[in-house]
Amino acid sequence: MENHKQEQTSNALKLSIATGLTLALIKFTTGLLTHSMAIMASALDSAMDVGVSTVNWIAAREAAKPPDEEHAYGHGKIESLAALFQSLFIAVTGIYIMVESFKRLFFGSFVKDAPVGIGVMIVCILITFFLVWRLRAVQKHNHSMILATEELHFTTDVLSNGGVIAALALTKWTGFVWWDLLISILVVSYVFRSSYYILRRAVDELLDRSLSPVSKEEIEKLILGHDPSIVGLHNFRSRQAGQQVFIDFHMEIRGEENFKKAHLMVESVIQKIRDKHPGADVTVHFDPEGEM
């Protein structure tokens, strides 16, 4: 059953990659033909979607692999490395489109065959709608967090594609090309924001940054509230690699000298943490009260 869910998730992500790549190629070609920077910016957005989907596919595939002798902590950082290089590539391409848009804004530009561009963007929206529907159907069946993320970022693409259509329509009706350039700058700004978020997360994971203070506080409250015998917590450490969370800490137990009972208490704490962070790798050392 679990293997079937993993296969469904993998196939859905492959569909996302193929769809994103198709959309990017269609938009880049149309952007060159129509001279529309808004369509070119949307093509960049689709290219970023391909990168994100590829990273998610790698994460889903690698998550299914058990740790081995050379990678005792798993393979999660492959996702971080891929995300790092993709975000940098997207940022460089985005800078080029942004600079070109401002050049055309100040030195003059034109858009031709706007109805063709509008027609192509409508087709792209329909393709994206189909992909979102498919991702939602699979996600409801296997409750995949990765697919939920995929569905969200392709849903936002529908909105940005609508903005491009509006820009082309306004350019056609008013004769002012700056509508096209304005939307291209807005779309690229959105891409920059998303790319920065991916870059920051990748760097944080590669540098083994701890979980957020909020997550740490939630885990500490969960541990200390689990049993009255648990009276202290120290040496708490955490990090994340891809979808895998690693947590280790020392837990002080009062008045418990039976090793088996203490062990069962630790196991139940670990299970509670995994209920909140599915698949987390949790290491616990328990100490008698007062010993550090």
Secondary structure as GFF3:
##gff-version 3
##sequence-region A 1 292
A	DSSP	alpha_helix	2	34	.	.	.	ID=ss1
A	DSSP	alpha_helix	37	63	.	.	.	ID=ss2
A	DSSP	alpha_helix	77	107	.	.	.	ID=ss3
A	DSSP	alpha_helix	114	142	.	.	.	ID=ss4
A	DSSP	alpha_helix	145	174	.	.	.	ID=ss5
A	DSSP	alpha_helix	178	206	.	.	.	ID=ss6
A	DSSP	alpha_helix	213	224	.	.	.	ID=ss7
A	DSSP	beta_strand	230	241	.	.	.	ID=ss8
A	DSSP	beta_strand	244	253	.	.	.	ID=ss9
A	DSSP	alpha_helix	259	276	.	.	.	ID=ss10
A	DSSP	beta_strand	281	288	.	.	.	ID=ss11
###
